[in-house]
């Protein structure tokens, strides 16, 4: 990541939404519509997600799409209805995984020097600007990336992160039984563009989780704990919980 002159770009916050997956846990409904467009409180989920980003001061949105991506384009367009600017990286039918989607976006020149990443099924009621700056500061100090973490203790989903101080050890497979996986990847990450260049292969299907694990093994994955629970539409119970949150006006 370039350090000289980067701080002048603190006002320009880019958020990448990974919204290209097959959403198999939500079938059969996601056989017809992508997960990002599942109805929540009478509107497509993406409407609520973009509204949240705009409220948080993020105006530059990159949507990584693939499966049924044309429906997402038709719904979100350029983002003018939400007061944001949306551009797209489209995998088409050749899905490359979460890491591969970001690699494609990088190769197309769509990633800023530093950016946030969230998922197309995640609704995260946290201060995105605080996360953006914490991640920017972390990578400026030499970390490879920042992961927001939540002390989950297996409550909302399977915990997959051990936190020691401000370091995250992340393993989606939880292969090391000696680790204390009390936290979970919250779903909001901060990256320099060089992370994608160095950690994600140019060819084949790439899971971002593998690249994050590799960075954590060498002690270069910074952790930022958040206190608010996460919401998602990737499971029937998650969709129900978010319906209740949105319906309450929170």
C-alpha positions as CSV (number, residue, x, y, z in Angstrom):
1,X,0.0,0.0,0.0
2,X,1.3,3.5,-0.8
3,X,1.8,5.4,2.4
4,X,2.8,8.8,1.0
5,X,-0.3,10.9,0.2
6,X,-2.8,8.2,1.3
7,X,-4.2,10.2,4.2
8,X,-5.5,12.8,1.8
9,X,-7.9,10.1,0.7
10,X,-9.5,9.6,4.1
11,X,-12.7,11.3,2.8
12,X,-13.1,8.9,0.0
13,X,-14.5,5.6,1.5
14,X,-15.1,2.7,-0.8
15,X,-17.2,-0.3,0.3
16,X,-17.2,-3.5,-1.7
17,X,-20.2,-5.8,-1.4
18,X,-19.6,-9.4,-2.3
19,X,-22.9,-10.4,-3.8
20,X,-22.2,-13.1,-6.4
21,X,-22.8,-16.4,-4.5
22,X,-25.4,-19.1,-5.0
23,X,-27.1,-18.8,-1.6
24,X,-27.8,-22.5,-1.3
25,X,-28.9,-22.3,2.3
26,X,-31.9,-20.1,1.2
27,X,-33.2,-22.3,-1.6
28,X,-35.7,-22.8,-3.1
29,X,-36.4,-19.0,-3.0
30,X,-32.9,-18.1,-4.2
31,X,-33.3,-20.3,-7.3
32,X,-35.3,-17.4,-8.7
33,X,-33.8,-14.3,-7.0
34,X,-30.3,-13.6,-5.6
35,X,-29.8,-13.4,-1.8
36,X,-29.2,-9.7,-2.0
37,X,-32.8,-9.2,-3.2
38,X,-34.6,-11.3,-0.6
39,X,-37.6,-9.3,0.7
40,X,-37.1,-7.7,4.2
41,X,-39.9,-5.6,5.6
42,X,-41.4,-5.1,2.2
43,X,-38.2,-4.1,0.3
44,X,-35.2,-6.0,-1.2
45,X,-32.5,-6.6,1.3
46,X,-30.1,-4.6,-0.8
47,X,-32.2,-1.5,-0.3
48,X,-31.6,-1.7,3.4
49,X,-27.9,-2.4,3.0
50,X,-27.4,0.6,0.7
51,X,-29.5,2.9,2.9
52,X,-27.2,1.9,5.8
53,X,-24.1,2.6,3.9
54,X,-25.3,6.0,2.8
55,X,-26.2,6.8,6.4
56,X,-22.7,5.8,7.4
57,X,-21.2,8.3,4.9
58,X,-20.1,5.7,2.3
59,X,-20.9,6.9,-1.1
60,X,-18.6,4.8,-3.3
61,X,-20.0,1.2,-3.6
62,X,-18.6,-1.6,-5.7
63,X,-21.0,-4.5,-6.2
64,X,-19.3,-7.8,-7.0
65,X,-22.0,-9.8,-8.7
66,X,-22.4,-13.2,-10.5
67,X,-25.3,-15.5,-9.9
68,X,-28.5,-13.8,-11.1
69,X,-26.4,-10.6,-11.2
70,X,-28.6,-8.9,-13.8
71,X,-31.4,-8.7,-11.2
72,X,-29.1,-6.9,-8.9
73,X,-28.1,-4.4,-11.6
74,X,-31.8,-3.8,-12.4
75,X,-32.6,-3.2,-8.8
76,X,-29.7,-1.0,-7.8
77,X,-28.7,0.7,-11.0
78,X,-26.2,3.5,-10.5
79,X,-27.2,4.0,-6.9
80,X,-28.8,7.3,-7.5
81,X,-32.0,6.3,-5.5
82,X,-29.8,5.9,-2.4
83,X,-27.5,8.8,-3.0
84,X,-24.5,6.5,-3.6
85,X,-22.4,5.7,-6.7
86,X,-22.4,2.1,-7.7
87,X,-20.1,0.3,-10.1
88,X,-20.0,-3.4,-10.8
89,X,-17.6,-6.2,-11.2
90,X,-19.5,-9.1,-12.9
91,X,-18.3,-12.7,-12.8
92,X,-21.1,-13.8,-15.0
93,X,-21.5,-17.6,-14.8
94,X,-17.9,-18.3,-14.1
95,X,-18.0,-17.8,-10.3
96,X,-14.5,-17.4,-8.8
97,X,-15.3,-17.3,-5.1
98,X,-15.1,-14.4,-2.7
99,X,-11.4,-13.9,-3.2
100,X,-11.6,-14.4,-6.9
101,X,-14.3,-11.8,-7.2
102,X,-12.0,-9.2,-5.6
103,X,-9.1,-10.3,-7.8
104,X,-11.3,-9.7,-10.8
105,X,-12.3,-6.3,-9.5
106,X,-8.6,-5.4,-9.0
107,X,-7.7,-6.5,-12.5
108,X,-10.4,-4.3,-13.8
109,X,-9.0,-1.3,-12.0
110,X,-12.1,-0.9,-9.7
111,X,-10.4,-1.1,-6.3
112,X,-9.1,1.9,-4.4
113,X,-5.8,1.8,-2.6
114,X,-7.7,0.9,0.6
115,X,-11.3,-0.2,0.9
116,X,-13.9,-2.0,3.1
117,X,-15.4,-5.3,2.2
118,X,-18.8,-6.7,3.4
119,X,-21.0,-9.4,2.2
120,X,-24.2,-9.3,0.2
121,X,-26.2,-10.9,3.0
122,X,-24.8,-8.8,6.0
123,X,-26.5,-6.0,7.8
124,X,-24.1,-4.5,10.3
125,X,-25.2,-1.8,12.7
126,X,-21.8,-0.4,13.5
127,X,-19.8,2.8,12.8
128,X,-18.3,2.0,9.3
129,X,-16.3,5.2,9.4
130,X,-14.6,4.1,12.6
131,X,-13.8,0.7,11.1
132,X,-12.6,2.3,7.9
133,X,-10.1,4.5,9.8
134,X,-9.0,1.7,12.1
135,X,-8.2,-0.5,9.2
136,X,-6.5,2.3,7.3
137,X,-4.3,2.9,10.3
138,X,-3.6,-0.8,10.8
139,X,-2.4,-1.4,7.2
140,X,-0.4,1.9,7.4
141,X,1.5,0.3,10.3
142,X,2.3,-2.8,8.3
143,X,-0.7,-5.1,8.9
144,X,-2.0,-6.9,5.8
145,X,-5.7,-6.4,6.7
146,X,-8.2,-5.6,9.4
147,X,-11.0,-7.9,10.5
148,X,-13.9,-6.8,12.7
149,X,-14.7,-9.5,15.3
150,X,-17.6,-10.1,17.6
151,X,-17.5,-12.2,20.8
152,X,-20.0,-14.7,19.6
153,X,-19.3,-17.8,21.7
154,X,-21.2,-20.0,19.2
155,X,-24.4,-18.0,19.8
156,X,-25.4,-16.6,16.3
157,X,-23.2,-18.9,14.2
158,X,-20.0,-20.9,14.5
159,X,-17.2,-19.0,16.1
160,X,-14.0,-19.0,14.0
161,X,-11.6,-16.4,15.4
162,X,-9.2,-16.4,18.3
163,X,-8.3,-12.9,19.5
164,X,-5.1,-12.0,21.4
165,X,-4.7,-8.4,22.0
166,X,-5.2,-6.7,18.7
167,X,-4.4,-9.8,16.7
168,X,-6.9,-12.1,15.0
169,X,-6.2,-15.7,14.3
170,X,-8.9,-16.7,11.8
171,X,-9.6,-20.3,10.7
172,X,-13.0,-21.0,9.1
173,X,-12.2,-24.7,9.4
174,X,-11.1,-24.5,13.1
175,X,-8.3,-27.0,12.4
176,X,-6.3,-26.3,15.5
177,X,-8.2,-27.6,18.6
178,X,-5.7,-25.8,20.9
179,X,-7.1,-22.4,19.8
180,X,-9.9,-20.7,21.7
181,X,-12.4,-19.7,19.0
182,X,-14.6,-17.3,21.0
183,X,-15.1,-14.7,18.3
184,X,-16.5,-14.6,14.8
185,X,-15.7,-12.8,11.6
186,X,-18.2,-10.0,11.9
187,X,-18.4,-9.5,8.1
188,X,-16.7,-6.1,7.7
189,X,-13.0,-6.1,6.6
190,X,-10.5,-3.5,5.6
191,X,-7.9,-4.1,2.9
192,X,-5.2,-2.4,1.0
193,X,-5.4,-3.3,-2.7
194,X,-2.0,-5.0,-2.4
195,X,-3.5,-7.7,-0.2
196,X,-5.6,-8.9,-3.1
197,X,-2.6,-8.7,-5.4
198,X,-0.3,-10.7,-3.0
199,X,-2.7,-13.1,-1.3
200,X,-5.2,-14.0,-4.0
201,X,-4.1,-16.0,-7.0
202,X,-4.9,-14.7,-10.5
203,X,-6.4,-18.0,-11.7
204,X,-9.0,-20.4,-10.4
205,X,-11.6,-20.2,-7.6
206,X,-10.3,-18.4,-4.6
207,X,-11.9,-18.2,-1.1
208,X,-11.1,-15.0,0.7
209,X,-11.2,-17.0,4.0
210,X,-8.1,-18.8,2.9
211,X,-6.2,-15.6,2.3
212,X,-7.3,-14.2,5.6
213,X,-6.2,-17.3,7.4
214,X,-2.8,-17.1,5.8
215,X,-2.4,-13.5,6.9
216,X,-3.5,-14.4,10.5
217,X,-1.0,-17.2,10.7
218,X,1.9,-14.8,10.2
219,X,0.4,-12.3,12.7
220,X,-0.6,-9.7,10.2
221,X,-4.4,-9.7,10.6
222,X,-5.5,-6.9,12.9
223,X,-8.6,-7.3,15.0
224,X,-11.2,-4.7,15.9
225,X,-13.8,-5.9,18.3
226,X,-17.4,-4.6,17.8
227,X,-20.2,-4.9,20.4
228,X,-23.3,-4.9,18.3
229,X,-24.5,-8.2,17.0
230,X,-24.6,-8.9,13.3
231,X,-27.6,-9.5,11.2
232,X,-27.8,-11.5,8.0
233,X,-30.2,-13.0,5.4
234,X,-28.2,-16.1,4.7
235,X,-30.4,-18.3,6.8
236,X,-34.1,-18.4,7.6
237,X,-33.6,-17.5,11.2
238,X,-31.3,-14.7,10.2
239,X,-33.9,-13.3,7.9
240,X,-36.5,-13.5,10.6
241,X,-34.2,-11.6,13.1
242,X,-33.5,-8.8,10.6
243,X,-37.2,-8.5,9.8
244,X,-37.8,-7.8,13.5
245,X,-35.0,-5.3,13.7
246,X,-36.1,-3.4,10.5
247,X,-39.7,-3.6,11.6
248,X,-38.9,-2.0,14.9
249,X,-37.3,1.0,13.2
250,X,-33.8,0.3,14.8
